[in-house]
Amino acid sequence: MSLINKYSTLILVGIIIVLAAVLAGTLIFMYNQPPQPRAFEPLVEIAAQEPDSSKWGLNFPNQYTSFLKTGQNTIDTTYGGSSAFSHLENDPRQVILFAGYGFSKDYNDDRGHEWALTDVRETKRVNETTPGTCYSCKSANNPRLWSEMGMAAYDATPFAELGLQIDQSIGCANCHEAETMRLIVTNPALEEALERQGKDWTQFTRQEMRTVVCANCHVEYYFAGEGKYLTFPWDNGTRAEEIYEYYEDIGFKDWAYPETDAPMLKAQHPEFEMFTADSTHYNAGVSCADCHMPYVRDGAAKYSMHDIHSPLLNPEISCGQCHTNTEDVVRRVNTIQDQVYNTKLATEDAIVDAITAIKLAKANPNSDAALLEEALQLHRQAQFYWDYVSAENSMGFHNPEYVLKLLAESTNLARQAQMKAAQAANDPGLLEIDTYYPEETGAVLP
């Protein structure tokens, strides 16, 4: 090796050593630096799972002030809103559809999050046998109570007894981690349902969490076993057909329909399932919060508006984030909802006709028991598909194509149920029934 090559090698080695030393020094320097502070300095430290949202509001006044408006907003849209109007008065068919169940006595539209605790305590569906599970989606006290008690003990505690430990409506603690303000899953039932699907919510992106966090409450669920354990029926999937299959697999029913003993199911409020069932907006990467909690500005501050309500009340802000012509968007929404509403009423008529035919066939001692049993199962499935649409708070807009498919299938099943009842009683006249309203309901439709 020449002298020049030796010097070149030594120089190269020296450079490598120097670079390694610089890198090591940089890493040591970075390691010894204090943790990166938040983008702002909080005025107060918020305790983990703090149920009092007003304390969070000291650090986040814009979010908290807008959140308080959920207690003041009583404006209705055409098919929804926050005025607590009665579904039973608006649509007397539902008195018949839910006969024998609490929803036939009291079924009011949901008000804003600030009213959640008040409304669940005032509903006529609550009585001395009501389990604590019914508080699960109503209070910011829940995350701490779940941590301290465990969900099984929480659910098994009587409603009146558990209520002594609950004094806050839905709030910050239901969605956020106090230390980091990140969106989190707080409902153990949601975490368990995701785990059974092999999903780890801690690995979801922030945009994904802006939808998943709503699934802490806005989902279909049931109370399992003697302890009324809150359970999301997602093991087969989150579509209505898959949830119905789940209930069939475990033989679950919410109540038996009077005079027929049909094993009925009551859908809750499956907004998350409906929206995520390959809807147009979901497939485009839109989250629930993008529409219901759009970003706004207060001077130089940009924040997510927490006055959670229908985008139709402020389409320029909500829809205008993506759409330039919001007037056209509102017209399209109205067209979709009108179509879904009219289809839904037609489906209700079909189910009520089926109920009437089944009752008459059941009262006939010569009816074929096996055919009657088929009619009862068809009624069960038809009403669940209808209720899955009816109880979902968007009048179909979250997923129009899927909603209309479900209503079509529900109508088909209801007419099959009516036909089976006619066959069971050997009475073709049961196929010609007009919508029937028992005298005791006092229901008179327009």
LOVO-842802 format. One line per 2 residues: number of its first residue (from 1); their letters; for each residue x, y, z of C-alpha. Coordinates in steps of 0.5 Angstrom, whole numbers, plus 2048, in hexadecimal, padded with zeros to 3 digits. Example, Ala and Ser with C-alpha at 12.3 -4.5 7.8 and 13.67 -1.06 7.14 Angstrom:
2
1 = AS = 819,7F7,810; 81B,7FE,80E
//
This chain:
446
1 = MS = 800,800,800; 803,807,7FE
3 = LI = 804,80C,803; 7FE,810,800
5 = NK = 7F9,80B,801; 7FB,80A,808
7 = YS = 7FA,811,80A; 7F3,811,806
9 = TL = 7F1,80B,80A; 7F3,80E,811
11 = IL = 7F0,815,80F; 7E9,810,80D
13 = VG = 7EA,80D,814; 7EB,813,817
15 = II = 7E5,816,814; 7E0,810,816
17 = IV = 7E3,811,81D; 7E1,818,81D
19 = LA = 7DA,817,81A; 7D9,812,81F
21 = AV = 7DB,816,825; 7D6,81C,823
23 = LA = 7D0,817,822; 7D2,814,829
25 = GT = 7D2,81B,82C; 7CC,81D,828
27 = LI = 7C8,817,82B; 7CA,818,832
29 = FM = 7C8,81F,831; 7C1,81E,82F
31 = YN = 7C0,818,834; 7C2,81D,83A
33 = QP = 7BD,822,837; 7B7,823,83B
35 = PQ = 7B0,820,838; 7AD,825,832
37 = PR = 7A8,829,836; 7A1,82A,833
39 = AF = 79F,82F,82E; 79C,833,834
41 = EP = 79D,833,83B; 797,831,83F
43 = LV = 794,835,844; 792,830,848
45 = EI = 794,828,848; 78E,824,847
47 = AA = 78E,81D,84B; 78D,817,847
49 = QE = 786,815,845; 784,81C,849
51 = PD = 77C,81C,848; 77B,823,849
53 = SS = 77B,826,842; 77C,82D,844
55 = KW = 783,82C,847; 785,82A,840
57 = GL = 782,830,83E; 787,834,841
59 = NF = 78C,832,83C; 788,831,836
61 = PN = 783,837,837; 781,837,82F
63 = QY = 77F,830,82F; 77B,830,836
65 = TS = 777,836,834; 775,833,82E
67 = FL = 774,82C,831; 76F,830,836
69 = KT = 76A,832,830; 768,82A,830
71 = GQ = 764,82C,836; 761,832,832
73 = NT = 760,830,82B; 759,82E,82A
75 = ID = 758,82F,823; 755,829,81F
77 = TT = 757,827,818; 751,824,813
79 = YG = 752,81D,816; 756,81E,81D
81 = GS = 759,823,821; 75A,825,829
83 = SA = 753,826,82B; 751,820,82E
85 = FS = 74B,81F,82A; 747,818,82B
87 = HL = 748,813,825; 742,810,827
89 = EN = 73D,816,826; 741,818,820
91 = DP = 740,810,81D; 73B,80D,821
93 = RQ = 73C,806,81D; 742,806,822
95 = VI = 73D,805,828; 73B,7FE,824
97 = LF = 742,7FC,822; 745,7FD,829
99 = AG = 73F,7FA,82D; 741,7F6,833
101 = YG = 747,7FA,834; 749,801,837
103 = FS = 74A,804,831; 742,804,830
105 = KD = 741,808,836; 747,80D,835
107 = YN = 74B,80E,82F; 74E,816,82E
109 = DD = 754,818,82A; 75A,819,82D
111 = RG = 75C,820,82F; 764,823,82F
113 = HE = 769,81F,834; 768,824,839
115 = WA = 761,821,83A; 763,81A,83A
117 = LT = 763,819,842; 75C,81D,843
119 = DV = 759,819,83D; 75B,812,83F
121 = RE = 758,813,846; 752,816,844
123 = TK = 750,811,83F; 74A,80D,840
125 = RV = 74E,807,83E; 752,807,845
127 = NE = 74F,803,84B; 751,7FF,851
129 = TT = 754,7FA,84D; 758,7FE,848
131 = PG = 760,7FC,849; 765,801,849
133 = TC = 767,7FF,842; 762,804,840
135 = YS = 767,80A,842; 76D,807,83E
137 = CK = 76C,80C,838; 769,812,83D
139 = SA = 76F,815,841; 776,817,842
141 = NN = 776,814,848; 777,80D,845
143 = PR = 77E,80C,843; 780,80D,84A
145 = LW = 77B,809,84D; 77C,803,848
147 = SE = 784,804,84A; 782,803,851
149 = MG = 77C,7FE,851; 77D,7FA,84B
151 = MA = 778,7FA,846; 774,7F4,848
153 = AY = 773,7F7,84F; 771,7FD,84C
155 = DA = 76C,7FA,847; 769,7F5,84D
157 = TP = 768,7FB,852; 761,7FE,852
159 = FA = 75F,804,84E; 75D,808,854
161 = EL = 763,806,858; 768,807,853
163 = GL = 765,80E,852; 767,810,858
165 = QI = 76E,810,856; 76D,814,84F
167 = DQ = 76C,81B,84F; 76F,81D,848
169 = SI = 76C,81D,841; 770,81B,83B
171 = GC = 777,81F,83B; 77E,81F,839
173 = AN = 780,819,83D; 77C,815,839
175 = CH = 780,816,833; 787,819,835
177 = EA = 78D,817,839; 78E,81C,83E
179 = ET = 796,81C,83E; 796,81C,836
181 = MR = 78F,81E,834; 790,819,82E
183 = LI = 789,815,82C; 788,80F,830
185 = VT = 784,809,831; 781,80A,838
187 = NP = 77B,805,837; 77D,7FE,839
189 = AL = 778,7FB,835; 77B,7FE,82F
191 = EE = 782,7FC,831; 780,7F5,832
193 = AL = 77C,7F5,82B; 782,7F7,827
195 = ER = 786,7F2,82B; 782,7EC,828
197 = QG = 783,7EF,821; 78A,7EF,822
199 = KD = 78B,7F7,822; 78F,7FB,826
201 = WT = 78C,802,827; 793,805,829
203 = QF = 796,804,822; 790,808,81F
205 = TR = 792,80E,81C; 78F,815,81F
207 = QE = 78A,815,819; 788,80E,81A
209 = MR = 787,810,821; 782,816,81F
211 = TV = 77D,811,81E; 77F,80B,822
213 = VC = 77E,80F,828; 777,810,827
215 = AN = 776,809,827; 777,809,82F
217 = CH = 76F,80B,82E; 76C,80B,827
219 = VE = 76C,804,826; 767,7FE,826
221 = YY = 768,7FA,82D; 764,7F5,832
223 = FA = 764,7F3,839; 767,7EC,83A
225 = GE = 766,7E7,83F; 763,7E8,846
227 = GK = 768,7EE,848; 765,7F2,842
229 = YL = 76D,7F2,83F; 76D,7F7,83A
231 = TF = 76F,7F4,833; 770,7F6,82C
233 = PW = 76E,7F1,827; 773,7F1,822
235 = DN = 776,7EA,822; 774,7E9,81B
237 = GT = 775,7F0,819; 771,7F7,819
239 = RA = 76C,7F6,814; 765,7F5,816
241 = EE = 764,7EF,813; 76B,7EC,816
243 = IY = 768,7EF,81D; 761,7EC,81C
245 = EY = 765,7E5,81B; 769,7E6,821
247 = YE = 762,7E7,825; 760,7E1,822
249 = DI = 766,7DD,823; 765,7DE,82B
251 = GF = 75D,7DE,82B; 75D,7E5,82E
253 = KD = 756,7E9,82E; 754,7F0,831
255 = WA = 74D,7EE,832; 747,7EA,830
257 = YP = 742,7ED,82C; 73B,7ED,82F
259 = ET = 736,7E8,82C; 73B,7E5,828
261 = DA = 741,7E3,82C; 746,7E5,826
263 = PM = 74D,7E6,829; 74E,7ED,828
265 = LK = 755,7F1,827; 755,7F9,829
267 = AQ = 75B,7FC,825; 75E,802,828
269 = HP = 762,808,825; 767,804,820
271 = EF = 76A,80B,81D; 771,808,81D
273 = EM = 76F,801,81A; 76B,805,814
275 = FT = 770,80A,812; 776,805,812
277 = AD = 772,800,80E; 776,803,807
279 = ST = 772,809,807; 774,80E,802
281 = HY = 777,813,807; 77A,80E,80B
283 = NA = 77E,80B,805; 780,812,804
285 = GV = 784,812,80A; 77F,817,80E
287 = SC = 77E,816,815; 777,818,819
289 = AD = 77B,81E,81D; 77C,821,816
291 = CH = 775,822,815; 772,822,81C
293 = MP = 778,826,81F; 77B,82A,819
295 = YV = 781,82E,81A; 780,836,81C
297 = RD = 784,83C,81D; 784,841,823
299 = GA = 789,846,821; 78F,842,820
301 = AK = 78D,83C,824; 78A,836,820
303 = YS = 786,831,823; 781,82B,822
305 = MH = 77A,82E,824; 777,82A,82A
307 = DI = 770,82C,829; 76E,825,826
309 = HS = 768,825,821; 766,824,81A
311 = PL = 76A,827,815; 763,82A,812
313 = LN = 763,82F,817; 76A,832,815
315 = PE = 76B,82F,80E; 770,835,80C
317 = IS = 775,833,811; 774,82B,811
319 = CG = 772,829,80A; 776,82F,808
321 = QC = 77D,82C,80A; 77C,828,804
323 = HT = 777,82A,7FF; 776,831,7FC
325 = NT = 76F,831,7FB; 76C,830,801
327 = ED = 765,832,7FF; 765,82C,7FA
329 = VV = 768,827,7FF; 762,829,804
331 = RR = 75D,828,7FE; 760,821,7FD
333 = VN = 760,81F,804; 758,821,804
335 = TI = 757,81D,7FE; 75A,817,802
337 = QD = 757,818,808; 750,819,805
339 = QV = 751,812,801; 753,80E,807
341 = YN = 74E,811,80C; 748,80F,807
343 = TK = 74B,808,806; 74C,807,80D
345 = LA = 744,809,80E; 743,804,809
347 = TE = 747,7FF,80C; 743,800,813
349 = DA = 73D,7FF,80F; 73F,7F8,80D
351 = IV = 741,7F6,814; 73B,7F8,817
353 = DA = 737,7F4,812; 73B,7EE,814
355 = IT = 73A,7EF,81B; 733,7F0,81A
357 = AI = 733,7E9,815; 737,7E6,81B
359 = KL = 732,7E8,820; 72C,7E5,81C
361 = AK = 72F,7DF,81A; 732,7DE,821
363 = AN = 72B,7DE,824; 728,7D9,81F
365 = PN = 729,7D2,823; 72A,7CF,81C
367 = SD = 730,7D3,81A; 736,7CF,818
369 = AA = 73B,7CF,81E; 741,7CF,819
371 = LL = 73F,7D4,814; 73D,7D9,81A
373 = EE = 744,7D8,81D; 747,7DA,816
375 = AL = 743,7E0,816; 745,7E2,81D
377 = QL = 74D,7E1,81B; 74B,7E5,815
379 = HR = 748,7EB,819; 74E,7EB,81D
381 = QA = 753,7EC,818; 74F,7F1,814
383 = QF = 74E,7F5,81A; 755,7F5,81C
385 = YW = 757,7F7,815; 752,7FD,815
387 = DY = 754,7FF,81C; 75B,7FF,81A
389 = VS = 75A,804,815; 754,808,819
391 = AE = 759,808,820; 75F,80B,81C
393 = NS = 75F,812,81D; 760,815,815
395 = MG = 759,813,812; 75E,80F,80D
397 = FH = 763,814,80B; 769,811,80E
399 = NP = 768,80B,809; 762,80C,805
401 = EY = 763,806,800; 764,801,806
403 = VL = 75E,804,80A; 75A,803,804
405 = KL = 75C,7FC,803; 75A,7FA,80A
407 = LA = 753,7FD,809; 752,7F9,803
409 = ES = 754,7F3,806; 750,7F5,80D
411 = TN = 74A,7F6,808; 74B,7EF,805
413 = LA = 74C,7EC,80B; 745,7EF,80E
415 = RQ = 741,7ED,808; 744,7E6,809
417 = AQ = 742,7E6,810; 73B,7E8,80E
419 = MK = 73B,7E3,809; 73D,7DD,80D
421 = AA = 738,7DF,812; 732,7DF,80D
423 = QA = 735,7D8,80B; 735,7D6,812
425 = AN = 72E,7D8,813; 72C,7D5,80C
427 = DP = 729,7DC,80B; 72A,7E0,805
429 = GL = 727,7E6,808; 72D,7E8,80D
431 = LE = 730,7EA,806; 72C,7EF,805
433 = ID = 72C,7F3,80C; 72D,7FA,80C
435 = TY = 731,7FD,811; 72E,7FC,818
437 = YP = 72E,800,81E; 72C,7FD,825
439 = EE = 727,801,828; 72B,801,82F
441 = TG = 730,805,82C; 72C,80B,829
443 = AV = 730,80B,823; 72E,80F,81E
445 = LP = 732,810,818; 732,816,813
//
